[in-house]
Amino acid sequence: MTEFDTRRPVTPLGAIQRGPSCGLVIFDDPQERRAGTAYLPEALPQRIRSMNDLRTDMVWVANVPDRDISSAHPGLRATDYFGASLADIAYDLGLSYSRGYPLTAQEGVAVATILSRAMTIALRTYGWDADGSEASFEGDTLAEEIATGMRLRPAVVASGDAMASRLGHATQDRSVPNWPFEQHDAVVPVTLRFNRLAYARQLLAQEVPAGTDWVEISKAPRVGGLPAIANVSIDWSDADPDLAALAAFGQTGKRKQQLRLWASGPELAWLSRICRPSVSTAWINANGYVGLPAELKLPVPLAVRSQLTMSYAAGLVGYSHLRAVLSIECSQGSKGRAASAIGAWLHAYDRGLMFSVARRAHESGFHVRWYGNGEIRLSVREDQIDALTAFRLEEGFMYPAVASLELGTQSASADEEWSTGVTEATYGTESAG
């Protein structure tokens, strides 16, 4: 039976909201950040002369990538505050904004409604709207707010701890195949995404190594299903060249990439089916496997309410929770990457699942650019759009909307967030008294 953290206060989702509400602001020039248009749910869009026209008791998600935007205005947050950028959200919903066009009034209000509902869901599921809540909303992202609310010290600090370093070098958050060729045909980039909340549920339901007691063994004999991490060298000579490239071992697409010499058991399990990994030494955890600690699990409503998987807004909150867990369990410091066993195993589960999807995409004739975190980026020829639509359905991807796949005009999302009335509302600074 699944255990949930009953210490978290859970407020009914229909209750009166306390805490900050959320809006959307699109600056005419994201670099100057002066004039723009502000959007709120059930309100007419309103022009602003500068960011000073925005209320300071709200969170405003802006079309600005800089995380330090809050230093200029306490309520402003960067475009990826909820884990997905505004362009990603527009792309998921089939809006033309993802292709460089301005938001229409209806689209702006619809996106603002999604952001507002995501904030409401977060406030109520984490108990931040309860009397006496200590939530500060000073973080640059919702994931930071959630991580702070978990009241945990970072489980790993890159301070030279040997096992943390080994586990850190066994993690890989994104896989970018280094193909020996470039596709020069007329192609379009397409990013397919699973339902964010469902994916977070699936990943956070996996078992992880228990405790922090690791014992070194040599040559990695059979360990009876115990968690293991191994120092490996991989022989790709007999591997299928396409699968070797697709596995992207150590290839994250970053300019500075550290040589990967370690792999966890879940990753070795599927790698050994396509190549010959050679283990020089390994560490095992004799305590076996357990579920995630209660404080890292999704709050009860996000974990069990099936109808929330149909809400795009709830998906943003669930994805932010997953990012919060991974940020606590993995860190990047001056001495390199470090991780806990939880962080290493969750990344390994994600990489294994997404590799299997990437392999099927490759076998279906699509050019895989990268994969990870419940997403896959493909290059697709225009004559493959019908095949891509079928692949999307077969694999269970929820996003993007069909309009984005067809490269057509904007379309309304079937999600409830589009049911938006338009009335007057106040965007400006609070009136005195």
ZIBEL-V791491 format. One record per backbone hydrogen bond with DSSP energy under -1.0 kcal/mol. NH is the residue of the N-H (numbers start at 1). CO is the residue of the C=O. E is the energy in kcal/mol with one decimal. If there is no record, write none. Layout:
[[NH | CO | E] [NH | CO | E]]
This chain:
[[6 | 4 | -1.1] [11 | 124 | -1.9] [15 | 12 | -2.1] [23 | 59 | -2.4] [24 | 39 | -2.3] [25 | 61 | -2.3] [26 | 37 | -2.8] [28 | 35 | -2.4] [33 | 29 | -3.1] [36 | 48 | -1.8] [37 | 26 | -2.2] [38 | 46 | -3.1] [39 | 24 | -3.3] [43 | 40 | -1.0] [44 | 423 | -1.5] [46 | 38 | -2.2] [48 | 36 | -2.5] [53 | 50 | -1.9] [54 | 51 | -1.6] [55 | 427 | -1.3] [59 | 21 | -2.5] [60 | 75 | -3.4] [61 | 23 | -2.5] [62 | 77 | -2.4] [63 | 25 | -1.0] [64 | 62 | -1.6] [69 | 66 | -1.2] [71 | 68 | -1.8] [72 | 69 | -1.4] [73 | 69 | -1.0] [76 | 73 | -1.3] [77 | 60 | -2.6] [79 | 64 | -2.5] [81 | 78 | -1.5] [83 | 80 | -2.2] [89 | 85 | -2.5] [90 | 86 | -2.6] [91 | 87 | -2.4] [92 | 88 | -2.8] [93 | 89 | -1.9] [95 | 90 | -3.1] [98 | 95 | -1.4] [99 | 96 | -1.9] [100 | 97 | -1.7] [101 | 96 | -1.7] [108 | 104 | -2.8] [109 | 105 | -2.2] [110 | 106 | -2.2] [111 | 107 | -2.7] [112 | 108 | -2.4] [113 | 109 | -2.1] [114 | 110 | -1.9] [115 | 111 | -2.4] [116 | 112 | -2.6] [117 | 113 | -2.5] [118 | 114 | -2.4] [119 | 115 | -2.1] [120 | 116 | -2.3] [121 | 117 | -2.7] [122 | 118 | -2.3] [123 | 119 | -2.7] [124 | 120 | -2.1] [125 | 121 | -2.6] [126 | 122 | -1.9] [128 | 123 | -1.5] [129 | 123 | -1.3] [130 | 127 | -1.2] [133 | 130 | -2.0] [142 | 81 | -2.8] [145 | 141 | -1.5] [146 | 142 | -2.5] [147 | 143 | -2.6] [148 | 144 | -2.4] [149 | 145 | -2.2] [150 | 146 | -1.2] [151 | 148 | -1.6] [159 | 157 | -2.7] [165 | 161 | -2.0] [166 | 162 | -2.4] [167 | 163 | -2.8] [168 | 164 | -2.1] [169 | 165 | -2.2] [171 | 168 | -1.2] [175 | 371 | -2.7] [176 | 251 | -2.7] [179 | 177 | -1.1] [188 | 380 | -2.7] [190 | 378 | -2.7] [192 | 376 | -2.6] [193 | 399 | -2.9] [194 | 374 | -2.3] [199 | 195 | -2.5] [200 | 196 | -2.3] [201 | 197 | -2.6] [202 | 198 | -2.2] [203 | 199 | -2.6] [204 | 200 | -2.7] [206 | 203 | -1.4] [208 | 290 | -3.0] [210 | 288 | -2.4] [215 | 284 | -2.8] [217 | 282 | -3.4] [226 | 223 | -1.2] [229 | 283 | -2.4] [230 | 263 | -2.9] [231 | 281 | -2.9] [232 | 261 | -2.7] [233 | 278 | -2.0] [235 | 276 | -2.2] [239 | 236 | -1.4] [244 | 240 | -2.6] [245 | 241 | -2.1] [246 | 242 | -2.6] [247 | 243 | -2.4] [251 | 248 | -1.8] [263 | 230 | -2.0] [265 | 228 | -2.1] [268 | 264 | -2.5] [269 | 265 | -2.0] [271 | 267 | -2.3] [272 | 268 | -2.4] [274 | 271 | -1.9] [275 | 271 | -1.4] [276 | 235 | -1.9] [278 | 233 | -3.7] [280 | 231 | -2.4] [282 | 217 | -2.5] [283 | 229 | -2.8] [284 | 215 | -2.6] [285 | 227 | -2.2] [288 | 285 | -1.6] [290 | 208 | -2.6] [296 | 293 | -1.8] [303 | 299 | -2.1] [304 | 300 | -2.1] [305 | 301 | -2.1] [308 | 305 | -1.1] [309 | 306 | -1.2] [310 | 307 | -1.3] [311 | 308 | -1.6] [315 | 311 | -1.6] [316 | 312 | -1.5] [317 | 313 | -1.4] [318 | 314 | -2.7] [319 | 315 | -2.5] [320 | 316 | -1.9] [321 | 317 | -2.1] [322 | 318 | -2.0] [323 | 319 | -2.4] [324 | 320 | -2.1] [325 | 321 | -2.4] [326 | 322 | -2.3] [327 | 323 | -2.2] [328 | 324 | -1.8] [329 | 325 | -2.1] [330 | 326 | -1.1] [331 | 338 | -2.7] [333 | 336 | -2.3] [336 | 333 | -1.7] [338 | 331 | -2.7] [339 | 164 | -1.7] [340 | 329 | -2.5] [344 | 340 | -2.3] [345 | 341 | -2.6] [346 | 342 | -2.4] [347 | 343 | -2.1] [348 | 344 | -2.0] [349 | 345 | -2.7] [350 | 346 | -2.2] [351 | 347 | -2.7] [352 | 348 | -2.5] [353 | 349 | -2.3] [354 | 350 | -2.7] [355 | 351 | -2.1] [356 | 352 | -1.7] [357 | 353 | -1.4] [358 | 354 | -2.8] [359 | 355 | -2.8] [360 | 356 | -1.7] [361 | 357 | -2.2] [362 | 358 | -2.6] [363 | 359 | -2.5] [364 | 360 | -1.1] [365 | 362 | -1.7] [366 | 361 | -2.2] [367 | 379 | -1.7] [369 | 377 | -3.2] [370 | 377 | -1.2] [371 | 175 | -1.9] [372 | 375 | -2.4] [375 | 372 | -1.1] [376 | 192 | -1.9] [377 | 370 | -3.0] [378 | 190 | -3.3] [379 | 367 | -2.6] [380 | 188 | -2.8] [384 | 381 | -2.2] [385 | 382 | -1.1] [388 | 384 | -2.7] [389 | 385 | -2.5] [390 | 386 | -1.9] [391 | 387 | -2.4] [392 | 388 | -2.7] [393 | 389 | -1.7] [394 | 390 | -2.5] [395 | 391 | -2.3] [397 | 392 | -1.9] [398 | 193 | -1.6] [399 | 193 | -2.4] [401 | 92 | -1.5] [404 | 401 | -1.3] [405 | 401 | -1.2] [406 | 402 | -2.3] [408 | 403 | -1.9] [411 | 94 | -1.1] [418 | 415 | -1.7] [419 | 416 | -2.2] [420 | 418 | -1.9]]
